[in-house]
Amino acid sequence: MILELPKKNIEFGNMGYIKNGILYVLRINSFFDLMYEITYCIYGAERCWYCGQSCKRGKGEKEDMRPRITLDHMIPTIIGGPTIVNNLRPCCPKCNSKNKGDYTAEQFLELTKMENEKKKNETRIYKINAVNNAIEARKREMRKENEDKKRGKIPYLPKEYTEAKVNGQLNCLIHVDTKLGKQFERQKKFYKEYDRIKQPVIVSSNNYVLAGMNSIFIAKIYGVPEKLQMILLENVILVERGRS
Ligand SMILES: [Zn+2]
């Protein structure tokens, strides 16, 4: 798939840079930070993508009472949503908390629309119960659908995410500071419970694993390589550097 990038060339310090529509990643362990920065570059860091609430980035001025911006996964991580620009949007804390929960962006927008319609009709009491029931019924349907995605019963990633196939062998750079500990244990537990590998593997166009090492370990331990979901970022290159 093609990673969403700003049109202009930008440098991100020692993390990487964008040149002529290609993202060059300089440090594999800042890949997620790069994804956050690029999302803010494209979608701004001052407004919630869902409700339009004005936000601030970082601590800001003392008198600036606006809530701090967060990033939301449009497809929640629990159902396999990857941490890449295409799946991230700036979001106010309110939308990113209980409100959105584990709903997808699409579902959340649909529910918000229903709630807004309800508010418009709030004076017509006789209708409210019916509307509430309709909203609750829709929520149940959505939760069921998400549960099936969580268990891998229905596809949980959009087709365009996994269309491009990795060709050849994967290159893995494991850093001495890579912690297999808690994250790995959590993913293992998830696999046992849902019979699905939680996170897709994200691969650069030169076949480097950018994220999802834990998933690879789980596939190996349980002997289920067919259960790995691969996302090949066709416009991202990991710049190899000699170890010093
Ligand atoms: Zn919001």
Boltz pocket constraint, residues with backbone or C-beta under 6 A from the ligand:
constraints:
  - pocket:
      binder: B
      contacts: [[A, 48], [A, 49], [A, 50], [A, 51], [A, 52], [A, 53], [A, 91], [A, 92], [A, 93], [A, 94], [A, 95], [A, 96]]
      max_distance: 6.0
